[in-house]
Structure formats: C-alpha cells, structure tokens
Amino acid sequence: MQASREVPRRYVRIEEAAAYTSLSVRHLHDLTRLGEIPHIRVGRVVLYDLVAIDEWLAGMKAGAGEAGADRPLGLRQGRRGRPR
C-alpha cells in the first residue's frame, strides 16, 4: 500500500492567500477589487497563484525600484512607516 502524498497547491482561495501573505482577508479582498494583486477569476471563484504572489511581493521589497514606485496603492506606507 502506498502512502498518499499531498500535492502542493499553487492556486488557493482568499483565506489561504491571506494566511500565506500575512495580510487580512479584508485587505486582500480590497487589493483584489482594485486589481492591485495578481488573481484569477473563474466565474464567481477568485483564485490566487502563489508563484505570482511571491513575485508580486518580491517586487515590493524595500529598495526595489524608486521610493516604492512598485508598491501598489493599497500598500503605501503611512506616516509611521507601516503599510496603510
């Protein structure tokens, strides 16, 4: 009898994407609605490609680009240096 292996998932729903990115579901929903985060809509289901999310996050690292030019509007820094 073979042990079942769990297949790594590349596409996840909003709750799993929120946990993966450490963003709240509400904030992720807002970014999705504004088209600021990569996502795929299949009918009423919204899926997030974890590879695309990694690339999106890597593009927002401090020092990547000019003064946050790569940073989506939903993740601009507030006065205290934290994302709004």
Buried (B, 14 or more C-beta within 10 A) or exposed (E): EEEEEEEEEEBBEBEBBBEBBEBEEEBBBBBBEEEBBBBEEEEEEBBBBBEBBEEBBEEBEEEEEEEBEEBBEBBEEEEEEEEE
